[in-house]
């Protein structure tokens, strides 16, 4: 990881606590040579709530991740957990680039599983630099709803 990316990650760690840092660390566990922040503004769904067809499989990973969070928002007892999931801390382990969730709390385990599945999904699909920052370039606007 280069200097600016490491600095940004450290600054993020100081500002935001809980799940978002764990999520970034999961991505780094599965793909040690990849800057996990690269997925924060990719396609129409990574870092955004897209409304159009995902631009590629990586973007689809993010769409699925968002849907996973939405699914568990309605799980009885988990409503408050998923109100702001990026602040929740959960338990997991990383061994040989494999993430295993190990939380006994059902809501924390569900959140961990959403993040674990996304991290592994990213590792199985090619990252296309041309799909960075698409959301800000209006590629992700549903023209039918205008």
C-alpha positions, 0 to 999 in steps of 0.5 A: 500500500502506498503512502497516501493510501495508508495515510487515508486509511489511518485517518479513516480509522481515527474518524470512523470506528467499528464495522467500516474499518473491519470491512476494509480490513476484510478486503485487505485480508482477502486481497492483500495487494489491493487498496481496499479504499478503491472500492469506496467509489466504484461503479454505481453501487460501491459507496453509493445506492445505485438505481441502474444495472451494475456496470460489471461484476465488482459493482454487482458485488456492491449491489449485493452487499447493499441488498444484504444490509437491507435484508437484515434491516427487517430482521426482528431485533436487528433494526437498530443494528442496521440503522448505521451498520458501519459503526457496529463491531463484530468478531471475525478471523482472517487466515490464509486470505479467508475470512470467517465470521465468529460472532454469537450475536445474530445481528452482528453475525449477519452484518459480518457475513454481508461484509465477508461475502462482499470481500470474497466477491471482490477477490473473484472479479476483475477491478476495472479502473475505468469504472472508478468515480462513475457515480459522480460522472452521471453514468449511474442516473436512471434516465427513465425516472427523470 
